[in-house]
């Protein structure tokens, strides 16, 4: 299976620890990795269609590149539809509503049933995931929906539930301001979230044999949410309900649907 990771904090934070936890699952997901974030220069995306555990680029990204952002979206891939290659590697991105949107998906959808009411968006690669992304943006564009309030968020939830009828659908995507997280209605694979805030503790990270004192890596005024397919540490992670949509912004939870 693929694995997803999303981060939304109140301040620009390092992605190093979270990405380390995601990489721990790369042995089972060898077909590519990628990360997207936002900084003062706009959106940034780095991805590669090779195993993250054998990637010098992934190692440099984790240890040396020093990416900092309020929002990160990351993915490690196990190919199910579409060949292994850069164009089929997540996250995908598109410009819409004067923003750069980034998108990652875990699951399998029947692409023949997806609708495209607007012709502005079309896939570059071969994955059902990119088709879902383009179909979603097409729907937003056609309906003139701006995802800025509860009514729009409710419409988005209804649309995602509709798309979910075509297969399995775990999503993490962002417009640079919000982090949108949707969990498949059948509970496929799983999706979890964690509120990380001071006082920070000593924890054990996934895939690590040593414990880490988070207070040595994180400023006490940093607060926010981490979302992942599997818990990345031995902290108190929460399961997202099947069919549930969560939306985060500035390190806060601003929308939480009822789920199923």
C-alpha positions in Angstrom: 0.0 0.0 0.0 1.0 3.6 -0.4 1.4 5.8 2.7 0.4 9.4 3.2 1.7 12.2 5.4 0.4 15.7 6.1 1.6 18.5 8.5 -0.1 21.7 9.4 1.4 24.0 12.1 1.0 27.5 13.3 4.6 28.4 12.4 7.1 27.2 9.8 8.5 23.9 11.1 11.1 21.4 10.1 9.9 18.3 8.3 12.8 16.1 9.3 11.3 14.0 12.1 8.0 13.4 10.3 9.7 12.4 7.1 11.9 10.0 9.0 8.8 8.3 10.2 7.3 8.1 6.7 10.6 6.7 5.3 10.3 3.8 7.7 7.5 2.4 5.6 9.4 2.7 2.3 10.5 -0.9 2.2 6.9 -1.9 1.5 6.4 1.1 -0.8 9.4 1.1 -3.1 8.0 2.8 -6.2 8.7 6.5 -5.5 8.5 9.2 -2.9 7.7 12.9 -2.9 7.0 15.9 -0.7 5.4 19.3 -1.3 5.5 22.4 0.9 5.0 26.2 0.8 7.6 28.9 1.6 8.2 32.6 0.8 8.9 31.7 -2.8 5.7 29.8 -3.3 5.1 26.0 -3.6 8.0 23.6 -3.7 7.8 20.0 -4.8 10.5 17.3 -4.7 9.9 13.8 -5.8 11.6 10.8 -7.3 10.5 7.4 -8.8 12.9 5.3 -6.8 12.8 3.8 -3.3 13.2 6.4 -0.6 15.5 4.1 1.4 18.0 4.0 -1.4 17.7 7.6 -2.5 20.5 10.1 -2.0 18.0 12.8 -2.8 15.7 11.7 0.0 18.6 11.5 2.4 19.7 15.0 1.5 16.1 16.3 1.8 15.8 14.9 5.3 19.2 15.8 6.6 20.5 18.8 4.7 18.0 20.8 2.6 16.4 22.4 5.7 12.9 22.8 4.2 10.6 24.6 6.6 6.9 25.3 6.1 3.5 25.5 7.9 2.2 22.8 5.6 3.7 19.7 4.1 2.2 16.9 2.0 4.2 13.8 1.4 3.7 10.3 0.0 5.6 7.0 -0.6 4.3 4.9 -3.5 3.5 1.3 -4.2 2.4 1.3 -7.8 -1.1 -0.2 -8.5 -2.1 1.9 -11.5 0.4 3.6 -13.8 3.9 2.5 -14.3 6.8 3.5 -12.1 8.0 6.9 -13.2 8.3 10.6 -12.3 5.0 11.7 -13.9 3.1 9.1 -11.8 4.8 10.0 -8.5 2.9 11.9 -5.9 2.3 14.6 -4.8 0.6 16.1 -7.9 0.1 19.8 -8.3 -2.0 22.3 -10.3 -2.8 26.0 -10.3 -6.4 26.8 -9.4 -8.1 29.9 -7.9 -4.7 31.7 -7.9 -3.2 29.1 -5.7 -1.0 26.0 -6.2 -2.8 22.9 -5.0 -0.8 19.8 -4.0 -2.5 16.3 -3.8 -1.7 12.8 -2.7 -3.9 9.7 -2.7 -3.9 6.2 -1.3 -6.3 3.7 -2.7 -7.8 2.7 -6.1 -10.6 4.4 -8.0 -12.5 3.4 -11.1 -11.5 6.2 -13.4 -14.2 5.5 -16.0 -16.8 6.9 -13.7 -15.1 10.2 -12.8 -16.7 13.4 -14.2 -14.9 16.4 -15.6 -17.5 19.3 -15.9 -14.6 21.7 -16.6 -11.9 21.1 -19.3 -9.3 23.1 -17.5 -7.7 20.2 -15.8 -6.3 17.0 -17.4 -3.8 14.4 -16.2 -0.2 14.2 -17.3 0.4 10.7 -16.1 -1.4 7.4 -16.0 -2.7 7.1 -12.4 -6.2 7.0 -11.1 -4.9 9.3 -8.3 -4.1 12.2 -10.7 -7.5 11.7 -12.4 -9.2 12.0 -9.0 -7.3 15.3 -8.4 -8.2 16.7 -11.8 -11.8 15.7 -11.5 -12.0 17.3 -8.0 -10.5 20.6 -9.3 -12.8 20.5 -12.3 -15.8 20.2 -10.1 -14.7 23.1 -7.9 -14.1 25.2 -10.9 -17.4 24.4 -12.6 -19.4 25.0 -9.4 -17.4 28.2 -8.5 -16.8 26.8 -5.1 -14.1 28.5 -2.9 -13.1 26.5 0.1 -13.2 29.2 2.7 -16.2 28.4 5.0 -18.3 25.7 6.6 -20.9 25.5 3.8 -18.2 25.0 1.1 -16.4 22.4 3.3 -19.7 20.5 3.7 -20.1 20.5 -0.1 -16.6 19.2 -0.5 -17.3 16.4 2.0 -20.4 15.4 0.1 -18.4 15.4 -3.2 -15.6 13.2 -1.7 -18.2 10.8 -0.3 -19.6 10.6 -3.8 -16.2 9.9 -5.4 -15.5 7.4 -2.7 -18.3 5.2 -4.1 -16.0 4.5 -7.1 -13.3 2.7 -5.0 -11.0 3.3 -2.1 -10.1 6.9 -1.3 -7.6 8.3 1.3 -6.6 11.8 0.5 -4.4 14.6 1.8 -4.2 17.8 -0.2 -3.6 21.5 0.3 -4.1 24.9 -1.3 -1.3 26.4 0.8 -3.7 27.7 3.4 -5.6 24.6 4.4 -4.7 21.0 4.9 -7.6 18.7 3.7 -7.7 15.1 5.0 -10.3 12.6 3.9 -10.4 9.0 5.1 -11.9 6.2 2.9 -15.5 5.3 3.9 -14.6 1.6 4.4 -11.7 2.5 6.6 -9.2 1.2 4.0 -5.6 0.9 5.3 -6.2 3.5 8.1 -5.5 7.2 8.7 -4.4 8.8 11.9 -3.8 12.3 13.3 -1.8 13.7 16.2 -2.0 17.1 17.9 1.6 18.0 18.8 2.1 20.8 21.2 4.2 21.8 24.3 5.2 20.5 26.7 7.1 18.2 24.3 8.2 14.7 25.6 10.7 12.0 24.9 9.2 9.7 22.3 10.2 6.8 20.1 9.9 7.4 16.4 8.7 4.7 14.0 11.6 2.8 12.7 14.0 4.3 15.2 15.8 2.2 17.9 16.6 5.3 20.0 14.2 7.7 21.8 14.2 11.4 21.0 13.5 14.4 23.2 11.2 16.5 21.0 12.0 19.5 23.1 15.5 19.5 21.7 14.1 19.8 18.1 10.9 21.8 18.4 10.3 25.3 19.7 7.8 25.5 22.6 5.5 27.9 20.7 5.1 25.5 17.7 1.7 23.8 17.7 0.0 21.8 15.0 -1.3 18.6 13.6 0.4 15.6 11.9 -1.7 13.2 9.8 -0.3 9.8 8.6 -1.4 6.4 7.3 0.3 4.8 10.3 1.3 6.4 13.6 4.9 7.8 13.3 5.7 7.6 17.0 4.5 6.1 20.3 2.5 9.2 21.1 -1.3 9.2 21.5 -2.5 9.2 17.8 -6.2 9.3 17.0 -7.9 7.2 14.3 -9.8 9.2 11.7 -13.3 7.9 11.2 -14.3 6.2 8.0 -15.8 8.7 5.6 -14.6 11.7 7.7 -13.2 14.9 6.4 -10.8 17.0 8.6 -9.6 20.4 7.6 -6.7 22.2 9.4 -5.3 25.7 9.0 -2.6 27.6 10.9 -2.1 24.7 13.2 -5.8 24.5 14.2 -8.6 22.1 13.4 -11.3 24.2 11.6 -13.7 21.5 10.2 -14.5 18.1 11.4 -17.3 16.2 9.6 -19.5 13.7 11.3 -18.0 10.7 9.3 -20.0 7.5 9.2 
